[in-house]
Amino acid sequence: MAKVLMLIAQNGFRDEELTVPMEILKRAGHSVMIASETRTKAKGMLGMELTPDMGFHEANPEFFNAVVIIGGSGSPKLAENKEVIRIIQAMNAKNRIIAAICLGPMALAKANILVSRKATVCRTEESVSLLRKSGTVLVHEPIVIDGNIITANGPDASKEFGNVIVKALA
């Protein structure tokens, strides 16, 4: 049973990119914790509201087997958060599973862990530009796995994304 940390934007995370993989992970027996900027109520793009388990600054990467960065219109802010970058870099240093969906891979690019690695992202001018500048090998597929890094391009890939993470944790 793995411990999985899911990172969401305080405002504008994509609801199903959180709920679908989280349910798949829980059904597989893994424990899931959610972190955001603060412990105050977080709001999804489609109306979901939840109270995160912890703030980013409280998350100890040593405690988790995997980190999952959730997309949505608010997720580019995650790429600018020094605590999110700290978590990603610490998890990568331990070769733990790092997964990101939709615009979430932008945080991986900002953490400099996608250099010469294959990844996908929800294609916007900003996301494509950032990934290219970071040295990412951009692949136009729903799911891309490169070593310990799993990326998905958006909400339609949520179910497969969750299943791929479960397989990687097995």
N, C-alpha and C positions, 0 to 999 in steps of 0.2 A: 504494500500500500504506500503510494507516494504522497508527498505533500506538495500541492500546487498553489502558486501565488498568481492571481489574476490582477493585472493592473488596468484600471479604467480612468478615463477623464472624469473630473468632478461634474462636468456638464457636457452632454453631447456624445456619450459612448453609444455604440450601436447595440441595442437591446439583445437581439438574437445572437449576435457574435459573442455575447457574454453567456446568455442562458443556455443555448444549445450545447456548446462544448462543456460547460460546467455540469450539466445534467449527465452527459456522456461520461465525464470523468468520475462523477459521484457514483453512477451505476456500476462503474468498473471497480469501485471500492476505494478510490483515491479521496483524500480530503482536500478541500478547496478553501482558500481564504482570499478575500478581495481587498485590495488596497487602492486608495486614491489620494488626492492632495491632502484631504482632511478626513476625519471621521463623520463629518456632517453629511446630510442627505445628498446623494449623487443622483443626477437625472439623466436618463437615456433619451436618445433622439425620438423614440417612439412612445415616450411617456412613462417608462418604467422608473420607479424611484426605489432606492435602497440605501441602507446605511453601511458603508464599508467597514470591514473588520479592523482596519488599521490605516494610518497615514503612510505614505511612501517612506518617510523618515524613520518609521518604526519597524520596517521590514528588514529582517536579518536574512540575507541570502543563504547563510549556512544552514538554515532551518528547512529550506525548500529543495525539492528534487527538480522542479521545473518552474519557469515563469512564462506567463501567457499575457501578451499585450493586446488589449482589445481595441478595435478601431472605432470609427465614427467621426463625425465632424469635429469633435473636441480633441481627438487623439493626437493631432499634430503638436498640441501643447505638451504632450508627454515627452516628445523629442527635445524639448527645451528645458525639461526638469532635471536638475543635477542629481536628485535622489533616484529617479528612474534610470538615468545613465549609470549611476553607481551600482544599482541592482543588476542591470544587464551585464555590465563588465565583470562583476564578481561571479555571476552565474557562468559566464563564458569561460572565465579563468579556471573554473572547476569542471569544465566540459559538461555542464548540466543542460537539460533540454531548455531551449529558448524558442518560444513560438510567438508569432505575431500575425494578426489578420487585418485586412483592409488597409487603413493608413498607419496601423501599428508598426510595420517595418521601418517607418521613418525614424523611430526611436533607435532601432538597431543600427541604422546607417549613422545616426548622430553619435552612437556609442563606439563607432569605428570597428564593428565586428563583422561587417559584410564585405570587406576588402577581398576581392577575387572570389567571392562566394556567390552562389546562385540564390536568387530570391524573387518573389513576386510581390506585388503591391496593388492596391486600388489605384488605377492610373489617373493621376491628375498632373497638371503641369508641374506643380510644386513637388509632389512625391517622386515622380520620374526624375526630375532634375536633381533632387537630393540624393537618391540612390545612385544615379550615374556619377555624380561628383564624389561619392564615397567609395567608388571603385567596385560597386556591386555588378555582378553579371545578371542583368534583368531578364527574367524569363516570363513569357506571357502564357501562364498556366494557372489553373485554379489553386493548386497546392504545389509547393516546391520544398523538397527536403535536401539539405546540404549539411551533412554531418549532424551536429547537435542542434541545427537551426531549421525550424519549420515555419514557412510563411504561407499565407493564403490571401487571395485577392479580394475577398468581400463576403457579404452576408450569405450569398448563395452557396458558398463553400463551407459554411459553419459546421454542418454535420460531418462532412469528410474531415475537416480540420480537427474536430474533437476525436474522431476515431483514429486519426494518424497520431495524435498526441498519446492516446492510450496505448497504441502499439509501440511507440518509442519508449514509453515508461515500463513496458513489460520486461 
